[in-house]
């Protein structure tokens, strides 16, 4: 019964995390989406730091479970206090609910309906007869670019969270050898501190390089840490066995711990950025489904940790090698992703298809970009009519070879 209830508890927590993530993205303007997401991550980190102290105070697991669940009772007020996402209502053509929400927000903000939203409500009233149109995530299969972006981010998320356990296991294993007693709290706070440092580093990196550039940088660091740990340490181990090498096993353990810390630092950033990136480039009508796929991939990556524990760490080296190869594949695939920094959220599937891939480096002054964004595209609808008119005028005075007719 305990295992069954824990399963349903995790099932419901996954839905809460997905819903809150989507709402945060849809409520924020383009320039503040990443900042608000990082604030939420820092609050989550604060909860992780407080949890061991709370467990030490409660001592009994039944009391700890009750203390953890009590704050979730406040979520029952969510239905009354917080409104539905207006962006999602409009994208799914639920215009009746959209009109009621707009009037409700206008009334609460004490705004004048005639001057502040003039023209919005009449336009909604014209569309009230249209039926709501909800889109299933399966529709992504018929797209040209959107499904590729989601698949790439799913693989990135799976790789980031999967290889994170490999680094953590390597670091904790060497720490257990170097210390007399295995301290659970030291390991817990070490991993939480690395995650906090990763979140702090993401703020300036993503602000300067953008979503795609930051994800590429952290993935390269993850691949380097993984390859160095797999290849260089084996070479050091072989030389340490020679009598005249002057190397000891302690040097190998120190290098392994350093590479593990770098790998945990960068892989945590890869997983977090993959989820955030997917939330931005997935259209509003299917944002919940796209986020669900990436979060499910992250959960599958975490699932590799207990699977290895069940097999008593048999095949651990091969497990790490497979994820290291995945990091190299992800580095190439990240270059195919679009950049969503300071871009408006796509509302429907055609908007998501119009996201174009931009070069990582900015254009030089006077240089014509090869790939234009959707906002930079001009309207050439009248070009065909003008060309047709010119060709008709020329055909009246010229022959097929360009000479004037008599």
N, C-alpha and C positions, 0 to 999 in steps of 0.2 A: 504493500500500500504506500509506503514511504517513497519507493522508487517511482511508482505511478504518479503520485502527486507532484514529485519533483519534476517529472517529465512535463506535466501540464503547466507547472509554474514557469519552466523555461520556455515553453511554447508561447505563453502569454507575454512574457518579458520580451521575446523577440518581436511580437506585434507592437508592443509599446515603444520599443526603440525605433522601429521602422516608421511608425506614425509620427513620433516627435521629430525625427530627422527630416522627414518630408515637409512637415509644417514649418520648421525653422527655415528651410531653404525657400519655401514659397512666400513666407511673410517678409523676408528681408530684401532690401534693394540690392542691386548688383554689387555695389562697392562695399557692402557690409556682410555679405553672406559668409565669407571665410572667417571673418573676425568673430561673428556670433557662433559659428561652429567650433572655433577654438575655445571660446568662453565655456561652451557646454562641455568640451573635452577636459578643461581644467577643473570644472565642477565634478566631473566623473573621477578625475585623478584624486581630488580631495576626498571623495568617498572611499577610494581604495586605501588611502593613507589612514583614514579613520577606522577602517574595518577591523584591523588587528586589536586596536585599543578597545573597541566596542566588544569584541569577542572575549578579551581578557576580563572586562568588567562583568559581563553576563555569566561567563563560566559554563552555564548549562546551555546546550544547543537549542532546547525548546524555547528558553527565554530569548536567546539570540534571534531565533526565527520570528518570534512575535514582535521583537523590536524592529527588525528589518521590514516586516510587512506593514507595520502601523503607518508609515508615511504614505504607503500606496492607497490608504483610505482617502487621502486628499484628492486622488485621481478621480474619485466619484463626482467631485464638484466640477471636473473639467467639462462635462457635457453642458453644464449650466453657464459657467463663466466664460469659457473660450468659444468663439464661433467657429464654424466650418471655414475651410480655406476658400476665400472668394475666387481665387485664381482657378482652383479645381472646379468649382461650380460653373464658372463661365466657360472653361475649356470643355466640360462635358455637357454643355447646353442645358443646364438646369437653371433656366432664366427666372422661374418663379421664386425659387429659393434665393437666387442672386439678388433679385429686386427687394425681397424682404430683408436680407442682410444689409444691403446698402442703406435702406431707409432706417434700419435699426442703428447702424453705426453713425449715420447722420444725426439722428436724434440724440444719441449719447454724447456726441461731440458738440452738440448745440450749434450745428451748421445750418445755414439757410439753404433749403432744398432748391430754391429757384435760381440762386446765383452760383452755388458751389457745384452742383451736379446737373446743371441745366443741359438737357439733351440726352442724358444717360438713361433715365427712367423711361422716357417715351420710346427710346430705341428698344429697351428691354420689353416693353409692353407689346411692341410689334412682333416680337419673337416668342411670345408666351405660348403660342399654339404649337410650336415645334417640340417634338418629344426629346427627352434626354438621350444623349448618345454617349454611352460609356464604351471604352475601347479595351480589349483584352491584350495582355502582353504578347499573345501568340501572333498578333498582327505584325510584330517586329520581324518575323521571318520573311515577309514579303518586301522588306525595305532593302535598299542598296548599301547604305553606310551605317545606319543606326545599329543594326544587329552586330556588325563587326566591332563597333566601339564598345558595346555592352559585353561581348565575349572577351575582348582584350582586357577590360577592367575586371571581369570575373577571374580571369587567369592571374592577373596581377594581385588581386585580393587573396586568392587561394595560395599563391606563392609566398606573399608577404607574411601571412599568418602561419603558414605551414613551416617555413624555414625558421621562423622566430623560435619555435620549440627546439629545433636543432641547435641553434646558438645557445638557448637557455640551458639545455641539457649538457652541452659541452662546458659551459661556464660553471654550472653547479657541480658537475662532476669533478672538475679540477679544484674548486673551492673545498669540496668535501675531503679531497686528498690532503690539502694543505692545512686544514684546520683539524683540531682534535675532536671537537664535537660538531655535529651538523645542526646549525641554528636555523629554524624555520623562519623566524622573524627577520633575520639578516637577509636571507634569500628573497623573501617577499618584498622587503623595502628596497632591495637592490633592483629588482625587476620593475617595481613601481617608479623608482627614481630614474631609471633609464627611459621609461615611457614618458615621464614628465619632461625630461631633457629633450626627447624627440619632439614633443608638442611645442616646446619653446623654440626649437630650431626651425620648425616648419613655418612659423610666423614670418621671419624675415626672408627665408628662402623662397617661399611661395609668393610673397609680396614682390620680390625682385624678379624671379624667373618665371612666374606664372604657374598654373596648375600642371601643365605638361612638362615644363622644364624642371620644376621641383620633383615631380614623380620620376622623371628620368634620372636626375642626380641621385636621389635616394636609392633607386634600383641599381645604379652603377656601383654605389658604395656597398650595397648588399651582395652583389655578385663578386666584387673584389674581396670582401671579407670572407665569403664562402670559399672561393677558389684558393685564397692564400691559406686558409685553415686546412683545406683538404690536401693541397699540394706541397706548400712550403713546410708545413709541420711534419709531414712524412719524410721530407728530405732532411730536416733537422734531426728527426728521430734516427735516421740511418747513420748520420755523421756522429751523433752522440754515442753510438755503440762502438765507435772506433776508439782505441786506447789513447791516441795522441790528439784527439779532436779538441779536448778542453771544454766540451759542451756537456751539460748535465740535463737530466729530465726536468729540473726546475725551470730551466730556460724555455723549454718547449711548453711547459704548463703556463708560464707567464705570457708567452706569445699567443697561445690558444685562448687564454682569458681575455687578452686585449682584442683579438679578432672577434671573439664572441660578443663583447660589449658593443663594438662598432656594428656588428651584424644585427644585434637586437635593437640598437638605436635606429638604424636605417630601415629595417624590415617593419618596425612598428609604424614608421612614417609612410612606408609604401602601402600598408593595409589601410591606414586612415585616409590617405589621399585618394586611394582607389574608390572608396565608398563616397567620399565627397565629390569627386570628379563625376561619378555616375549620376549622382543626384542633380548635378548641374546640366549635363548634356542630355538627360532623358526627358522627353516631353512630359508635360503635366498630366496628360490623359493616361499615361502608363508609368508615371514616376514611381508609384508604389511597387509595381511589378519589377521594374528595372532595379530598384534598390533591394527588393527582396532577393533577386538573383545574385547580386554582388554580396549581400550579407550571408546568403546561404553558402556561397563559395568560401567566404571567410570562416564560417562555421565548420565547413568540411576541412579547411586547412587546420583549424584547431583540433579537429577530431583525430588527426594523425598522431597527436601526442598520446592519448590513452591507448590507441591501437599499438603503438610501440611499447608501451608499458605492459600490455597484455602478453606480448611476445618476448618479454624480458630483454628488450633492446636488441633482439636478433635482427640483423639487416639494417642497423642504425646507419652504418656508413653508406650503404646503397640508398637509403632514404634521403640522406643529405646530398648525395651526388645527383639524384633525380631533381631535387628542388634547385640545386645549383645550376643545372642545365636549363631549368625553367626560367631562371633569372636572366640568362643570356637571350632566350627567346623573347622575353618580355621587353628587354631593352630595345630590340628591333621593332616590336609591335607598338611601343609607346610613341614612336616617331609618326605613326599613322593616325594618332588621335588629334582632334581639333583642340583649340585653345578657347576656354570658356571664361577667362578673366574679364570682368567688366562687361560681359555680354548678357543680354536679356535671356531669361529662361524660355526655352521653346515650349509652346503651348500644345501643339498637335504634332503628329508624325511628320508631315511635310516640313514643319519648322525644324524638327530635329535632323532631317535630311539635309537642310541647307547649311548646317554647321560645316565650315570648310577648314581644311588643315592649313595652318599657317607656318612659315619657317620659324625656327627657334630664335634666330638672331634678327634684330630689327632691320628694316630696310635703310639703305643709305639715302641721303637727301638727293632727290631727283631720280631715284631708281624706281622703275615700274614694278610693283609686286606681281608675282606670277599667279597667286591665288588670292582673290578678293573676298572679303567678308560679305555677308548678306546685306549689311547696311551700305556697303560701298558699290553694290551693283546698281547700275543705272537702268532706267526704263527705255528700252529700244523698241517699244511696241509700234511706234510710228515710222520706224526705219523701212519696213517692208513697203508701206504705202508710198513713201517718198521715192523709193527706188523704182517702184512700178510706174509712178507718174513720170519720172525722168526717162525711163526706158521707152514709154509710149511716145513722149515728145521727140526723142531721138529717132525712133523708127519711122516717124512721118517724113523726115528730111534726109535720112540716110538709108543706104542699102545694107545688105548683110556684111559686105566687106568694108563698110565705113564710108563709102563715097556718097556724095550727095546725089539724090535722084533728080532727074530732069523734069 
